Amino acid sequence: MKGILGWFEAQPLQITVLLMTALSACLALLWVPIRSRGVKWALTLLSPFFIAWQVYWLPVRMGKSPSEYAAWVGVFMIAWGIPGAIAASLVVVFGSALRSRKRKVGPSGA
């Protein structure tokens, strides 16, 4: 775990934003089939920030000093969470549209 964590910490902010955005978008695929709109959108919008929070504080859980990380937490929550929420929202919107279109057309395609 420390090897992956070390590699991740060594990356520039832009790369970590792309990785966190991709992770949020992939996770959003799990929310597409949820029927309840409220639950679906709560998960879609909150899960990227939850992931960002967990990944950001992982080095502290692995033994690093929390004082190093506390000052930057807001910057990284915004930098990782907002693009992740946007990507997850797009996945849910397009995925839900495809599912509803598929239901209207039916399994035979006609």
C-alpha positions in Angstrom: 0.0 0.0 0.0 2.8 2.4 0.8 4.2 2.0 -2.8 0.9 3.0 -4.4 0.4 5.8 -1.8 4.0 7.1 -2.4 3.4 7.0 -6.2 0.1 8.9 -5.8 1.6 11.5 -3.5 4.4 12.1 -6.0 2.0 13.0 -8.8 1.2 16.6 -9.7 -2.2 17.9 -8.8 -3.5 17.7 -12.3 -2.8 13.9 -12.5 -4.4 13.3 -9.1 -7.5 15.3 -10.2 -7.8 13.1 -13.3 -7.4 9.9 -11.3 -10.0 11.0 -8.7 -12.4 12.1 -11.4 -12.0 8.8 -13.3 -12.6 6.9 -10.0 -15.7 8.9 -9.2 -17.1 8.4 -12.8 -16.5 4.6 -12.5 -18.2 4.5 -9.1 -21.1 6.4 -10.5 -21.9 3.5 -12.8 -23.1 1.7 -9.7 -25.6 4.5 -9.0 -27.3 4.4 -12.5 -29.7 1.5 -11.8 -31.0 3.0 -8.5 -34.6 3.8 -9.0 -35.0 6.4 -6.3 -33.9 9.8 -7.7 -33.1 11.2 -4.3 -30.9 8.4 -3.3 -29.2 8.2 -6.7 -28.4 11.9 -6.7 -27.2 12.0 -3.1 -24.8 9.1 -3.8 -23.7 10.7 -7.1 -22.9 14.1 -5.6 -21.6 13.0 -2.2 -19.5 10.0 -3.1 -16.7 11.9 -4.9 -16.2 14.1 -1.8 -16.2 11.0 0.4 -13.6 9.3 -1.8 -11.5 12.5 -1.9 -11.7 12.7 1.9 -10.7 9.1 2.4 -7.8 9.3 -0.1 -6.6 12.6 1.3 -6.4 11.4 4.9 -5.0 8.0 4.0 -1.3 9.0 4.6 -2.3 10.2 8.1 -3.9 6.8 8.8 -0.7 5.3 7.6 1.4 7.2 10.2 2.1 10.7 8.8 1.6 13.8 10.8 -1.9 15.3 10.5 -0.5 18.8 10.9 1.0 18.5 7.4 -2.4 17.7 5.9 -4.8 19.8 7.9 -3.9 23.1 6.2 -4.6 21.8 2.6 -7.7 19.7 3.1 -10.1 22.4 1.7 -8.0 22.8 -1.4 -7.9 19.1 -2.2 -11.6 18.6 -1.4 -12.5 21.2 -3.9 -9.9 20.1 -6.5 -10.8 16.4 -6.3 -14.4 16.6 -5.3 -16.0 19.1 -7.7 -14.6 17.5 -10.9 -15.5 14.1 -9.5 -19.0 15.2 -8.8 -19.4 16.7 -12.3 -18.0 13.5 -13.9 -20.3 11.3 -11.8 -23.3 13.5 -12.6 -22.6 13.1 -16.4 -22.3 9.4 -16.0 -25.6 9.2 -14.1 -27.4 11.5 -16.5 -26.3 9.6 -19.7 -26.5 6.2 -18.1 -30.0 6.9 -16.8 -31.1 8.2 -20.2 -29.7 5.1 -21.9 -31.5 2.8 -19.4 -34.8 4.6 -19.9 -34.4 4.5 -23.7 -33.6 0.8 -23.6 -36.7 0.2 -21.4 -38.9 2.1 -23.9 -37.6 0.3 -26.9 -37.8 -3.1 -25.2 -35.5 -6.1 -25.4 -36.3 -6.9 -29.0 -35.0 -3.6 -30.2 -38.2 -2.6 -32.1 
